């Protein structure tokens, strides 16, 4: 039966369409946010969605520069070098109208430092946080921390009373399968309010008319409709047909189609992110390999051989269509501690790799499972498929297990993978962030993304010392020492630095943020 429309209904439909064209952005990317709990998952798309609705004390703008958010000023205390003081923004309200003050900040920081928080490494040097007045806040550290503000750009502030009233004082245990009220509800101070949330289907946001920054930002976008579209062909078809206005992950094979389409642009920039493989070097025996009673990945020669078998230039040319930069270390060039020589250190030598395998006693090779996401990074599954063939040349028979990121990431958190893909961005622009999460042995403060099972007490001590070293040349020297050891251990096999390609309607005025975080309050519509 055909639907019946009245004249009024038709008028409303036309009005809605015109409104959408004027101020709505229909946004799509390969994967959805994993949760709306602001401290539960330190993961790019999750953080990007959160930034529309919630705010930290300080943030990075679309160029990557640090700018004020809920704090207007910050500095080390003149009386105590172990204390950072923050002057908070006055007159701010949460989406439900509640007043923002220092008690909300203290509550949020305590929450972000709790065991289930995925941000605790950023606050590992913090001994105490204090609300010293309605709009003053202090962070006390174990020794002077020279880069503490850099660590705060993704520490979102939530309303204490709202969290207590809705049973969300505790951070959601995503890896344990827990869901809470905060999984699908938000009460932030951000430029946009949550209207509706259907995980993996659609999320709708509306402009916050009471936003403190409405006169400081363009705020042209008044509605955001966010739709995850995992299939690349479907995602591109939606952009080309006009069903969506903006996608952050244009498949490299479709760049020309989008660039040549009327009314569409491709905007490109280097990303602050490295793609790599992680290896279980610590267990005595692996669960996913064919070797009984031993761990082949515990042998440095095997790890080196596997790295030598990867042809990064071929991946760049064939899989990525030139849209990547081969990497030799798991730090992007944006980051303090990145080194030109280290980043150029990866090379392909299949014959040498075979020799190393034989020297390690694995001349006949072995089989192992590679866990890979299929909706998180640009051509992630295709990169893994290419690696399968490359590793096969040295006798490493790889069984590829590709899953959506929601199923992939818990494998790392729960130590259920021996060989895996991961990508890492560095919002602090400092190597300490990489070391805290990926190199330090896992404990109650550090190493939550280190699934290699690697731990070294001396290296841990060096990593921890970075948080309180104010002599910056000395600190940089320690960073270089840590990188030298990380490189020597081959805990990870670097693949490449990602290149960002945003596809969007030509009337959208924005720049490509190096952290791939589209902050729609900065967007202008021409």
Buried (B, 14 or more C-beta within 10 A) or exposed (E): EEEEEEEEEEEEEEEEEEEBEEBBBBBBBBBBBBBBBBBBBBBBBBBBBBBBBBBBBBBBBBEBEBEBBBBBEBEBBEEEBBBBBBBBBEEBBBBEEBBBBBBBBBBBBBBBBBEBBBBBBBBBBBEBBBBEEEBBBBBBBBBBBBBBBBBBBBBBBBBBBBBEEBEBBBBBBBBEEBEBBBBBBBBBBBBBBBEEBEBBEBBBBBBBEBBBBBEEBBBBBBBBBBBBBBEBEEBBBBBBEEBBBBBBBBBBBBBEBBBEBEEBBBBBBBBBBBBBBBBBBBBEEBEBBEBEEBBBBBBBBBBBBBBBBBBBBBBBEEBBBEBBBBBBBBBBBBBBBBBEEBBEBBBBEBEBBBBBBBEBEBEEBBEBBBBBBBBBBBBBBBBBBBBBEBBEBBBBEBBBBBBBBBEBBBBBBEBBBBBBBBBBBBBBBBBBBBBBBBBBBBEEBBBBBBBBBBBBEEBBEBBBBBBBBEEEEEBBEBBEEBBEBBBEBBBBBBBBBBBBBBBBBEEBEBEBBBBBBBBBBBBEBE
